[in-house]
Amino acid sequence: MAQPRIRDTLVAHEKSDASEELGHVHSSNSSPLCSESDPPDGGFRAWGTAFGGFLMQFCGFGYISSFGVYQDYYTRIYMSNYPPSTISWIGAITSFLAVNVALISGPLYDREWFYRLMIVGSLLQSISLFALSFAKPGQFYLAFIVQGVLAGFGMGLTYAPSVAVVSQHFSKRRTMVMSLVTSGTPLGSMIHPIMLNHFLNGTVGFARGVRASAGFVSVLLLIACLSMRTRGLVAPTVSYTTVVRKCSREVLFILMTIGSALFQIGFYYPLFYLQLDSVKHGININLSFYSLVILNAACFIGRCTAGIAATYMGVLNLTIASTVACSAVIISMMALSDVTSVVMLGLAYGYFSGVYIALLVPLVTVFTPDMSELGARMGISFAFIAFGGLLSGPISGALLGSQYRWWIPSLFNGIISLVGSLMFVAMRMIIYRRRINGVSPR
């Protein structure tokens, strides 16, 4: 199903300079749209779809962001015969596939496969969690296959389409609603760790605890599938290879993708290792279990406020600010030593990382001239970004080593994230220079 092909609808709440970035003018051969193709910008179906997308993010990346609980439990108890770097491959492959499979789900979304993607992806995610409950202590490869590969593929089928479908229903409030939809991730990242820590480290145990978590996720995924609706617009005629060629010639799109991929390498370090870092520093075990909850509570606030802040600052400007701040906080994790530092680092990183993630899809949307290409462009961009997430956990685990030298991975991830943020700064400079020279920003 194609989305409206008017770039004006992308950033109605952006600053005037953002409007210039997009070049809000149709080419002479663009055909005018009829009014029935314009997004309604509200209504029961629109908000129901947004709610369904919210639940998809809650159960998808909300669960991935809770992997720190599994990392801690596997490292200390369930798979203690494996080093942290090996165990982290489970979370790494999950996040990699959840993003990289958008290379498949994006074009399929553009070709009206939305409902099939939601159903198949939800079933795979549900089955994978129930299968994980049958894993025995030390069975790393079974956990890797079901929790890493199967769950990651299922989440990848639903992640990008469940956010992109919002563009069919909203125009003026598109960035704000997309940020609200993606706020499902940090809310899930608050709820899931509490449940998992209670189950895994309590009297329930691993098998029954994971099954209870799987049942909870399955019910929410069912509600999400029943809530989301498309507008049944005409399918696009643009081929995938055409979109790839266009993207390869756009400097801004290339810089955006490279910057996001580099930043993603450092992005997952606090999510995967903050709880283990707290435990190994001798901090109260109960507070350590809630460290991810604190982080994701701040992340929820960051995602909810990102759309409002982007209205005044612009999506790209706010992305620059949030990524630079995240890089500084990651480097500051070298100073983690007591309860206060855990809380402060969790709050700071949670908020700024929430802002960044909430703007990731809108950023791709802003630099998409034709909305019928949105799914394909998201797939292309996320395919490269996913490699950053794939490398994040294993590299951090290898740098950490058996001696748990925390300053090494903190410094590395902070610097690599900062390099990624500089790519966004380069985008802003190119746009500014082109505007000064009177050249189209694109």
Protein Blocks (a to p, Z undefined) as FASTA:
>chain_A
ZZdfbfklmmmmbcfklmmmnopaccfkbccddfklpcfhiajklmmmmmmmmmmmmmmm
mmmmmmmmmmmmmmmmmmmmbcfklmmmmmmmmmmmmmmmmmmmmmmmmnopmmmmmmmm
mmmmmmmmmmmmmpcehilmlmmmmmmmmmmmmmmmmmmmmmmmmmmmpcklmmmmmmmm
mmmmmmmmmmmmmmmmmmmmmmnommlmmmmmmmmmmmmmmmmmmmpccehiacdfbdfk
lmmmmmmmmmklmmmmmmmmmmmmmmmmmmmmmmmmmmmnopafklmmmmmmmmmmmmmm
mmmmmmmmmmmnopklmmmmmmmmmmmmmmmmmmgobfklmmmmmmmmmmmmmmmmmmmm
mmmmmmmmblklmmmmmmmmmmmmmmmmmmmmmmmmmmnomnopaklmmmmmmmmmmmmm
mmmmmmmmmmmmmmmnopafZZ
